[in-house]
Amino acid sequence: MDTSKVDLVGKTGLSVRDVFNISSSRLFGIYALDVENNEIIVLKATPEAETFFSQPEINWDDNIENVVKSFIAPQYRIALESIFSRNSVRSKFNSMEQHQEIVVERTDGRWNNISIIPLRVENGECKSALCTFVDITAVKKRSAEMEARMAAVKPSFQGMTKLFQLFAKENFEQIVKLDIDSGETSLLKFEGGEVSEVSLPRWNDFFERNFYGIHPADKDMVSQIFSVQNIKKMIPGDKKSCIYRGKVRSEKYSWYRTSLYLLEEEPSTVFALTFKAGDEIKNTFDVMKNLVREE
């Protein structure tokens, strides 16, 4: 795909390549993983824009250890090598709705959220995937500051509740609690410095009532991930999430990300945390999918 010959984007004065470079500014690395041909195709390996469209090919099996050691802090290398081995990627993803994430520290002190999403799955095996390294150093810093603030608060329930309220309001659109055994569902609310639960319709009814607001192209994926049958397959410590478009209080669709957590401490309770997804990350994922498919 020769983006130098593509027309400008509307009347913005920017080319498609300009938009790609801006939208990928927080993406430290973008890699197409070709499982069948044992290749890692580098779409972006450094923050510099000029390397964005270069695509040197790396032998996956022979070089994955060296690639990981070159920029990942030692304490995260074993876990990362296991997740990103070719056999793991091939067998881990048996549907297009799955994805894998891990947060690691780099050798330069920065923090990355590394994500793998499948690009092609056939006969229950992943044939190709997209791997992205998103810079979350600023987010980690804010989290550390929040932890420090919480540690400084006297261990009173009221003080901890106020901090939890502040954190939840700043980060999540909605937190829903589901009892897997009974199907009872409640909304966590934060008012007057206290956490409270508001009863909702049972999970199936609650999901059906909110299903109309999901973009038609995303309904099948969302329905599968949030079905009771799928949730009941989770084991303590599991996390499932997806990014989708939805309407809440307007006619305009927005990107959301909902994550399901089954806590080890409460193996019969699932928490569904929803927040607005970053547009530049989701747009870049879509752009990269299209680029790989066109090659």
Backbone hydrogen bonds, N-H to C=O, Kabsch-Sander energy under -0.5 kcal/mol:
donor,donor_aa,acceptor,acceptor_aa,energy
3,T,1,M,-1.1
5,K,2,D,-1.4
6,V,3,T,-1.2
9,V,14,L,-3.1
10,G,8,L,-1.0
12,T,9,V,-2.1
19,V,15,S,-2.0
20,F,16,V,-2.5
21,N,17,R,-2.5
22,I,18,D,-2.3
23,S,19,V,-2.9
24,S,20,F,-1.7
25,S,22,I,-1.6
27,L,24,S,-1.7
28,F,26,R,-1.0
28,F,133,F,-2.3
29,G,133,F,-1.1
30,I,44,K,-2.9
31,Y,131,C,-3.0
32,A,41,I,-2.7
33,L,31,Y,-0.6
33,L,129,A,-3.4
34,D,32,A,-0.7
34,D,39,E,-2.9
35,V,33,L,-1.0
35,V,127,K,-1.4
36,E,127,K,-1.2
38,N,34,D,-0.5
38,N,35,V,-0.8
39,E,34,D,-2.0
40,I,58,I,-2.6
41,I,32,A,-3.1
41,I,39,E,-0.6
42,V,40,I,-0.6
42,V,56,P,-2.1
43,L,30,I,-2.4
43,L,41,I,-0.7
44,K,30,I,-2.0
51,T,48,E,-1.2
52,F,49,A,-1.8
54,S,51,T,-0.7
58,I,40,I,-2.4
60,W,38,N,-1.9
60,W,58,I,-0.5
63,N,59,N,-1.5
64,I,60,W,-1.9
67,V,63,N,-2.6
68,V,64,I,-2.3
69,K,65,E,-2.3
70,S,66,N,-1.5
71,F,67,V,-0.6
71,F,68,V,-1.0
72,I,68,V,-1.9
73,A,105,E,-2.7
76,Y,73,A,-2.0
77,R,73,A,-0.5
77,R,74,P,-1.2
78,I,74,P,-0.5
80,L,76,Y,-2.0
81,E,77,R,-2.8
82,S,78,I,-1.9
83,I,79,A,-2.1
84,F,80,L,-2.5
85,S,82,S,-0.7
89,V,85,S,-2.3
90,R,86,R,-2.4
91,S,87,N,-2.1
92,K,88,S,-2.7
93,F,89,V,-1.2
94,N,92,K,-0.8
98,Q,95,S,-1.1
100,Q,116,I,-2.1
102,I,114,I,-1.9
104,V,112,N,-2.4
106,R,110,R,-3.4
107,T,71,F,-1.6
109,G,106,R,-1.6
112,N,104,V,-2.6
113,N,134,V,-2.7
114,I,102,I,-3.2
114,I,112,N,-0.7
115,S,113,N,-0.5
115,S,132,T,-2.3
116,I,100,Q,-2.6
117,I,130,L,-2.4
119,L,128,S,-2.7
120,R,128,S,-1.9
122,E,125,E,-2.6
125,E,122,E,-1.8
126,C,90,R,-2.4
127,K,120,R,-3.0
128,S,120,R,-1.4
129,A,33,L,-1.9
130,L,117,I,-3.1
131,C,31,Y,-3.2
132,T,115,S,-2.4
133,F,29,G,-2.7
134,V,113,N,-2.5
134,V,132,T,-0.6
135,D,26,R,-3.2
136,I,111,W,-2.4
136,I,134,V,-0.6
137,T,111,W,-0.6
140,K,136,I,-2.7
141,K,137,T,-2.0
142,R,138,A,-2.1
143,S,139,V,-2.4
144,A,140,K,-2.5
145,E,141,K,-2.2
146,M,142,R,-2.3
147,E,143,S,-2.6
148,A,144,A,-2.3
149,R,145,E,-2.2
150,M,146,M,-2.5
151,A,147,E,-2.4
152,A,148,A,-1.5
153,V,149,R,-0.8
153,V,150,M,-0.6
156,S,154,K,-3.7
160,M,156,S,-2.3
161,T,157,F,-2.5
162,K,158,Q,-1.9
163,L,159,G,-1.7
164,F,160,M,-2.5
165,Q,161,T,-2.7
166,L,162,K,-2.3
167,F,163,L,-2.7
168,A,164,F,-2.9
169,K,165,Q,-2.4
170,E,166,L,-1.7
171,N,167,F,-1.3
172,F,168,A,-2.7
173,E,274,T,-3.0
174,Q,274,T,-1.6
176,V,272,A,-2.4
177,K,186,S,-3.1
178,L,270,V,-3.0
179,D,184,E,-2.7
180,I,178,L,-0.8
180,I,268,S,-2.6
183,G,179,D,-2.7
185,T,200,L,-0.6
186,S,177,K,-2.3
187,L,198,V,-2.8
188,L,175,I,-2.5
189,K,196,S,-3.0
191,E,194,E,-1.8
194,E,191,E,-1.6
196,S,189,K,-2.5
198,V,187,L,-2.4
199,S,197,E,-0.5
200,L,185,T,-2.9
203,W,183,G,-2.0
206,F,202,R,-3.1
207,F,203,W,-3.0
208,E,204,N,-2.3
209,R,205,D,-2.2
210,N,206,F,-1.3
211,F,207,F,-1.1
212,Y,208,E,-0.6
213,G,210,N,-1.1
214,I,211,F,-1.7
215,H,245,R,-2.5
218,D,215,H,-2.0
219,K,215,H,-0.7
219,K,216,P,-0.7
222,V,218,D,-2.4
223,S,219,K,-2.9
224,Q,220,D,-2.0
225,I,221,M,-2.3
226,F,222,V,-2.4
227,S,224,Q,-0.8
231,I,227,S,-2.4
232,K,228,V,-2.4
233,K,230,N,-1.0
234,M,231,I,-1.6
237,G,262,L,-3.8
238,D,235,I,-2.5
240,K,260,L,-2.0
242,C,258,T,-1.6
244,Y,256,Y,-2.5
246,G,254,S,-2.4
247,K,213,G,-2.3
254,S,246,G,-2.2
256,Y,244,Y,-3.4
257,R,275,F,-2.8
258,T,242,C,-1.9
259,S,273,L,-2.5
260,L,240,K,-4.3
261,Y,271,F,-2.4
262,L,238,D,-2.1
263,L,261,Y,-0.7
263,L,269,T,-0.9
269,T,266,E,-2.2
270,V,178,L,-2.8
271,F,261,Y,-2.3
272,A,176,V,-3.2
273,L,259,S,-2.6
273,L,271,F,-0.6
274,T,174,Q,-2.6
274,T,272,A,-0.5
275,F,257,R,-2.2
277,A,255,W,-1.3
282,K,278,G,-2.1
283,N,279,D,-2.9
284,T,280,E,-1.7
285,F,281,I,-2.3
286,D,282,K,-2.0
287,V,283,N,-2.4
288,M,284,T,-2.8
289,K,285,F,-2.2
290,N,286,D,-2.1
291,L,287,V,-2.4
292,V,288,M,-2.5
293,R,289,K,-2.1
294,E,290,N,-1.7
295,E,291,L,-1.1
